[in-house]
Amino acid sequence: MLIVINFSAYAQISPGKLYKGHANFEGISNCTKCHVLGKNVEEIKCLNCHKKIKNLINLKRGFHSSKEAASKKCWQCHGEHFGRNFEIIRFDEKKFNHIKSGYKLVGSHKKLDCKKCHNSNFIKERKLSKKTKTFLGLNQDCLTCHKDEHRGTLSNDCAKCHLFNKFSPAEKFDHAKSKYPLTGKHKNVKCIKCHKFEKSNKGKFQKFTGLKFNNCFYCHNDIHKGKLGKNCKSCHNTKSFAKINYLKNFNHNKTNFPLVGKHRNVDCNSCHKKNLLSKPKYKSCSNCHKDYHKGEFRNKNIKSDCNECHDEYSFTQSHFTIEQHSKTKFPLTGAHKAIACTVCHKKNNFWKFNITGEKCIECHKNVHDNSINKKYFNKNKCEKCHSTLSWNKITFNHNITNFKLVGKHKTVSCSECHFAQKHAEKNLKHFIVLSTECTFCHNDVHRGQFDNGEKEYCKKCHNNYNWKQTLFDHNKTNFKLEGAHKNLDCLNCHKIIKDKNGTYILYKIKGTKCISCHS
């Protein structure tokens, strides 16, 4: 018997069209390929089609093996019958926790766009590589995504040497654990000096294996041309070619010139010019060393020996003490004790010691120029105001000037008046031409209302102890305060005025008649 079910009948059975990837299963005759009659979708039927997922689950790899996915049925995440264009695989790529896939993203991998790794170029399986978008088909080997820069000469396990932040340098590689540990000067040699680039059928690459290192001449030229044999180590070591070992049994201290300090590291030929049996002069340092000071310490044609200040361990480190300096024409006091010798004695990269030091301006710039009155500062005698303890400690007595320091002026820093920027704008010297008028340092907040042409008109109301303690007496004006006026706040009559330059209080009001204030 032939049963014909029309489309309307099928529509009543099917809840909706299948996703386009499953469209070939459309039709009532295909229902059992996914469904069990009378039941939901059977998970095994999904996995029988999606064998790649099934294989990963069996191997306990990938996202579907994670605790989150393993506890769910396929249809709970991948719904069907919602139309051809329904997103059957849907998740937020930016918020996806990659560690659930079994591969934790660390280092530079964290910053990569998903498409950088999940693309067809890195998928070996043909069927998967043809898909426009898939998250399957990758493995965790570095060479899946990255080019083998070593061209197969090293292990495929890149993580033995490299971390995930950057390829170069190979942070985990330890040359000390290799067949050729680096010692001496070899530690400072750049890798490219030994590990050069070579060509291969796969392109140019830097060679790290297969290098010969059993003898020095594989890298170094034999300057002896084979006369001393091939065992360089019998005379040399990796610390320096200049340090030779064949005289190591010779005890120079038994001679009249024991080797001390830097002399121990000097090449024998530096002193023994002709041969090792020659006897160089050694009574004075100048027999071998140049007089760097060019006779500066020659006294009555008798040159002082270098060992008075130096020893064999370092020329740059002098043993001339502060106590010895105190016996010179310039004893060190105060801050001078803490200053490096170079500050005074090294000019234009040359040491000079015959300096008098009698005047401060020999070393220090006269920042005051000619701005101080000669009666206070004559012949550059800085010590009249300053001491060697600190430039900032001033001992000058201001009361001998035309402006005695009274009240708040006693606590003000010198720089507030003598180094203020507004004086520099007026091209005034910092000490000579400073005015004693209040408005020279202070702003006239009254906008000239009380400026009657007198030099110190501010003092009629204010004193040096507190600007707010006014000496002003209203009863000495043209308007005495009587009656209720005594209790009024000043601002009731003297209004605050605002203009483009700011605000100020108007004290010079025009009228004193009642009608001026009262309607």
C-alpha positions in Angstrom: 0.0 0.0 0.0 1.5 3.4 -1.0 1.0 6.2 1.6 1.4 9.7 0.3 2.0 12.5 2.8 1.7 15.9 1.3 3.8 18.9 2.3 1.2 20.3 4.7 1.2 17.0 6.6 5.0 17.0 6.8 5.0 20.5 8.1 2.8 19.3 11.0 5.3 16.6 11.8 8.5 18.6 11.4 9.0 21.5 13.8 10.9 23.5 11.2 13.6 23.4 8.6 17.0 22.0 9.3 20.2 24.0 9.4 21.8 24.2 5.9 24.6 21.8 7.0 22.0 19.2 7.8 19.7 20.0 4.9 20.4 16.7 3.2 18.6 15.0 6.1 15.4 16.9 5.4 12.3 14.7 4.9 10.3 12.4 6.9 12.2 9.3 5.7 15.4 10.7 7.3 14.1 11.4 10.8 15.5 8.2 12.3 19.0 9.1 11.2 19.0 11.5 14.2 16.0 10.6 16.3 14.9 7.5 18.0 11.2 6.8 17.4 9.3 8.3 20.3 12.4 9.8 21.9 14.8 12.7 21.6 17.9 12.9 19.5 20.3 10.1 20.5 23.8 11.4 21.2 25.5 8.4 19.6 23.8 9.2 16.3 25.3 12.7 16.4 28.8 11.3 17.1 28.5 8.7 14.4 28.3 11.6 11.9 30.6 13.9 13.6 33.4 11.4 13.9 36.1 14.1 14.5 34.3 15.2 17.7 33.8 11.5 18.7 37.5 10.8 18.2 38.5 13.8 20.3 36.1 12.8 23.1 37.6 9.2 23.1 41.1 10.7 23.3 39.8 13.1 26.1 40.9 16.1 24.1 39.3 19.3 23.0 36.4 21.4 24.3 33.9 18.6 24.1 35.9 16.6 26.6 35.8 19.4 29.1 33.7 19.1 32.3 31.3 21.8 31.0 30.6 20.1 27.6 30.7 16.5 28.8 27.9 17.0 31.2 25.5 18.1 28.4 23.6 16.5 25.5 24.5 17.6 22.0 21.1 19.2 21.4 21.4 21.4 24.5 24.0 23.5 22.7 23.3 22.7 19.1 19.6 23.2 18.5 17.9 22.2 15.2 14.8 22.9 13.1 15.3 26.7 13.4 15.8 27.3 9.7 18.6 27.0 7.2 20.6 30.0 8.4 20.4 29.3 12.1 23.8 29.5 13.9 24.0 25.9 15.1 27.5 26.6 16.5 27.3 29.8 18.5 29.6 31.2 21.2 31.3 34.4 22.0 34.9 34.0 20.7 36.2 37.0 22.7 34.8 35.7 26.0 35.6 32.0 25.3 37.9 30.5 28.0 40.4 28.7 25.8 41.7 26.6 28.6 38.5 24.6 28.3 39.7 23.4 24.9 42.7 21.8 26.6 45.2 24.4 25.3 45.8 27.3 27.6 46.8 30.6 25.8 49.8 32.2 27.4 52.2 35.0 26.4 51.8 36.4 22.9 49.1 33.8 22.1 46.7 35.8 24.4 46.8 38.7 22.1 46.2 36.8 18.8 43.0 36.9 16.9 41.3 33.5 16.7 41.7 33.5 12.9 45.5 33.6 13.2 45.5 30.0 14.3 42.1 28.6 13.3 42.5 28.8 9.5 42.7 26.3 6.7 46.5 26.8 6.2 47.3 25.0 9.4 44.8 22.0 9.0 46.3 18.9 7.4 43.1 17.0 7.0 41.8 17.9 3.5 38.1 17.7 4.3 38.4 20.0 7.3 40.7 22.4 5.5 38.1 23.1 2.9 35.6 24.5 5.5 35.4 28.2 5.7 35.2 28.3 9.4 36.2 25.5 11.8 37.9 25.2 15.2 38.9 21.6 14.6 41.9 20.1 12.9 44.7 21.7 14.9 47.2 20.0 17.2 49.3 21.5 20.0 52.6 21.2 18.2 54.3 24.6 17.6 55.2 23.6 14.0 51.5 23.3 13.2 51.3 27.1 13.0 55.0 28.2 13.1 57.7 27.8 10.4 60.6 25.6 11.5 63.4 28.1 11.4 65.9 25.4 12.3 65.0 23.4 9.1 64.7 20.1 11.0 68.2 20.3 12.6 66.8 20.6 16.1 64.0 18.9 18.1 60.4 19.6 17.2 59.7 20.3 20.8 60.2 24.1 20.6 59.2 24.6 24.3 62.5 23.1 25.4 64.2 26.4 24.4 61.5 29.0 23.8 58.7 30.6 25.8 55.5 32.0 24.5 56.3 35.7 24.8 58.8 35.9 21.9 61.0 33.6 19.9 64.2 35.5 20.3 66.1 35.1 22.5 65.5 31.5 23.4 65.0 32.1 27.1 65.0 28.5 28.3 68.1 27.5 26.4 71.1 27.1 28.7 74.4 26.9 26.9 76.0 25.5 30.1 73.9 22.3 29.7 75.0 21.9 26.0 78.0 19.9 24.7 80.0 23.1 24.7 79.6 25.2 27.9 80.6 28.8 27.5 83.4 30.1 29.7 85.5 33.3 29.9 85.3 35.6 26.9 83.0 33.2 25.1 80.2 34.3 27.3 80.3 37.8 25.7 80.5 36.6 22.1 77.3 37.2 20.0 75.6 34.0 18.9 75.9 34.9 15.2 79.7 34.8 15.5 79.7 31.0 15.9 76.2 30.1 14.7 76.2 31.6 11.2 73.5 31.4 8.6 73.6 28.6 6.1 71.6 27.8 2.9 69.5 24.7 2.6 66.9 23.4 0.1 64.3 24.9 2.5 65.9 28.3 2.6 68.4 30.2 4.7 68.7 29.3 8.4 70.9 29.8 11.4 72.9 26.7 12.2 73.0 25.5 15.9 74.0 21.9 15.6 76.9 20.0 13.9 79.5 22.7 14.7 83.1 21.6 15.4 84.4 22.7 18.7 87.0 20.2 19.7 89.8 22.6 19.0 90.2 26.4 19.0 91.4 26.8 15.4 87.9 25.8 14.1 86.9 29.4 15.1 90.3 31.2 15.7 93.2 31.8 13.4 96.5 30.1 14.6 98.8 33.1 14.7 101.6 30.7 15.5 101.1 28.9 12.1 101.3 25.5 13.8 104.7 26.0 15.3 103.5 25.4 18.8 101.2 22.6 18.0 97.4 22.4 17.9 96.7 22.3 21.6 96.0 26.0 22.2 94.9 25.2 25.8 98.4 24.4 26.8 99.2 28.1 26.7 95.9 30.0 26.5 92.5 30.0 28.2 89.1 31.4 27.4 89.5 34.4 29.8 91.9 36.1 27.4 94.4 35.3 24.7 96.8 37.7 26.3 96.9 35.6 29.5 99.3 32.8 28.8 99.7 29.7 30.9 103.1 28.4 29.9 104.8 30.7 32.5 102.4 29.8 35.3 105.1 27.9 37.2 107.4 30.9 37.2 107.3 32.8 40.4 108.0 36.5 39.6 107.9 37.4 43.3 111.4 35.8 43.8 112.9 38.6 41.6 113.6 42.2 42.7 110.3 43.2 41.3 107.4 41.2 42.8 104.2 41.4 40.6 101.4 43.1 42.6 97.9 44.2 41.5 97.5 45.0 37.8 101.1 44.0 37.1 100.0 40.4 37.5 97.8 40.7 34.4 100.3 42.6 32.2 101.6 40.6 29.2 105.3 39.6 29.7 106.3 41.3 26.5 105.0 44.7 27.7 108.0 44.9 30.0 110.4 42.4 28.6 110.6 43.9 25.1 113.4 41.8 23.6 112.9 38.5 25.4 111.9 37.1 28.7 115.5 37.2 30.0 115.9 41.0 29.5 116.0 43.1 32.6 113.9 46.3 32.3 114.3 49.3 34.6 111.8 49.4 37.4 113.1 51.7 40.1 110.6 54.4 39.2 107.1 54.2 37.7 108.1 56.6 35.0 110.5 53.9 33.6 107.4 52.2 32.1 104.6 54.7 32.5 104.2 58.2 31.0 104.0 61.1 33.4 100.3 61.8 32.9 100.6 65.0 35.0 103.3 66.4 32.7 105.6 67.5 35.5 102.9 69.2 37.6 104.3 67.5 40.7 107.9 68.3 40.0 109.3 70.1 43.0 112.7 71.8 42.4 113.3 69.5 39.5 112.7 66.5 41.7 109.7 64.5 40.5 107.6 62.9 43.1 107.1 59.2 42.6 103.6 58.0 41.6 103.3 55.7 44.6 102.7 58.7 46.8 99.2 58.8 45.5 98.7 55.6 43.5 99.3 51.9 43.8 99.6 48.9 41.4 95.9 48.1 41.7 94.5 51.2 39.9 95.7 54.5 38.6 92.3 56.0 38.7 91.9 55.4 42.4 94.1 57.9 44.3 95.2 57.4 47.9 95.6 61.1 48.5 93.5 61.7 51.6 91.4 64.6 52.9 93.9 64.9 55.8 96.7 65.3 53.3 94.6 67.9 51.4 94.3 69.8 54.6 98.1 70.4 54.5 97.7 72.2 51.1 96.9 75.8 50.5 93.2 74.8 50.2 92.0 72.7 53.2 88.7 70.9 52.5 85.8 71.9 54.7 82.1 71.5 54.7 80.5 70.2 51.5 83.9 70.3 49.8 84.8 67.1 51.7 82.0 65.2 49.8 82.8 66.5 46.3 84.6 64.2 43.9 88.1 65.2 42.9 87.0 65.4 39.3 84.8 68.4 40.0 87.7 70.7 40.7 90.7 68.9 39.2 89.4 67.6 35.9 88.8 70.1 33.1 88.3 69.2 29.4 89.1 65.6 30.2 92.5 66.5 31.7 93.6 66.4 35.3 95.0 69.7 36.8 96.1 70.0 40.4 98.1 73.2 40.6 95.0 75.4 41.3 95.0 78.1 44.0 91.4 77.8 45.1 91.7 81.2 46.8 88.6 82.6 45.2 85.3 80.7 45.0 84.7 81.9 41.4 87.6 79.8 40.3 85.3 76.8 40.5 81.9 78.3 41.0 79.9 80.6 38.7 79.1 84.0 40.1 75.3 83.8 39.8 75.0 87.3 41.2 77.1 88.9 38.4 77.3 92.6 39.4 73.9 92.7 41.1 75.2 93.1 44.7 76.3 96.4 46.2 80.1 96.5 46.5 80.0 97.5 50.2 78.4 94.1 50.9 80.3 92.0 48.3 83.8 93.2 47.4 86.6 91.2 45.6 84.4 88.2 45.2 84.4 87.4 48.9 81.5 84.9 48.8 82.2 83.8 52.4 80.7 87.1 53.6 77.3 85.5 53.0 77.9 81.8 52.3 79.8 79.0 53.9 81.2 75.7 52.6 78.5 73.8 54.5 75.8 74.8 52.0 75.1 77.6 49.5 71.6 77.9 50.9 72.8 78.8 54.3 73.0 82.6 54.3 74.6 84.6 57.2 73.9 88.0 55.7 72.5 90.6 58.1 69.7 92.3 56.2 69.2 95.0 58.9 72.3 96.8 57.6 70.5 97.6 54.4 67.8 100.2 53.7 65.1 97.5 54.3 65.1 96.0 57.7 63.3 92.7 58.0 60.3 93.0 60.4 57.4 90.8 61.1 56.5 88.3 58.5 59.4 89.4 56.3 61.7 87.6 58.8 60.2 84.2 57.8 60.1 84.7 54.0 62.8 82.9 51.9 65.3 85.2 50.3 64.4 83.8 46.9 60.8 85.1 47.3 62.0 88.7 46.9 65.4 88.4 45.2 64.7 85.7 42.6 61.0 86.3 41.8 60.1 85.9 38.2 58.3 89.3 38.0 61.5 91.1 38.8 63.3 89.3 36.0 60.5 90.5 33.6 61.3 94.1 34.6 64.9 93.5 33.9 65.9 94.4 37.4 69.0 93.2 39.2 68.0 90.9 42.0 69.8 92.7 44.8 70.7 96.3 43.8 67.6 97.8 42.4 64.9 96.1 44.4 62.4 98.8 45.6 61.2 99.0 49.2 57.7 99.8 48.1 55.1 97.2 49.1 53.6 97.0 45.6 57.0 96.0 44.2 56.5 92.5 45.6 52.8 92.5 46.5 49.8 92.9 44.2 47.7 96.0 44.9 44.4 94.2 45.5 42.7 97.6 45.9 43.5 98.6 42.2 45.2 101.8 43.2 42.3 103.2 45.2 44.6 104.3 48.0 47.6 105.3 45.9 48.1 108.9 46.7 51.6 109.1 45.3 53.4 108.3 48.6 56.0 105.5 48.5 54.6 103.5 51.5 51.0 104.3 51.4 50.1 100.7 52.3 51.4 101.2 55.8 48.6 103.6 56.6 46.3 100.6 57.0 48.6 97.5 57.2 51.7 96.4 59.1 54.4 93.8 58.5 52.9 91.2 60.9 49.5 90.5 59.4 47.8 92.0 56.4 44.4 91.3 58.0 45.1 93.4 61.1 44.2 96.7 59.6 45.2 100.1 61.1 42.5 101.8 59.2 40.2 104.1 61.2 36.9 104.9 59.5 36.3 107.9 61.8 39.2 109.7 60.3 37.5 109.7 56.9 34.8 112.0 55.5 32.2 109.5 56.8 32.3 108.7 60.5 30.5 105.5 61.6 27.8 106.4 64.0 24.7 104.7 65.3 23.6 101.6 63.4 26.4 102.1 60.9 28.9 100.8 63.5 27.4 97.3 63.4 27.2 97.0 59.7 29.4 94.6 57.8 31.8 96.5 55.5 30.5 94.7 52.4 27.1 96.3 52.9 28.5 99.5 51.7 31.8 98.5 50.0 30.6 96.1 47.3 32.6 93.4 45.5 33.2 94.5 41.9 33.8 92.0 39.1 35.5 92.9 35.9 37.6 91.3 33.2 40.7 91.5 35.5 39.0 89.7 38.4 37.3 91.0 41.6 38.1 93.7 44.1 36.3 95.6 46.8 35.2 99.2 46.1 36.3 101.4 48.9 36.3 104.8 47.2 32.5 105.2 46.9 31.4 108.4 45.3 28.6 109.7 47.6 28.4 110.0 51.4 24.8 111.3 51.4 22.1 109.0 52.8 20.4 108.8 49.5 23.6 107.3 48.0 22.9 104.0 49.9 19.3 104.3 51.0 16.3 104.7 48.6 
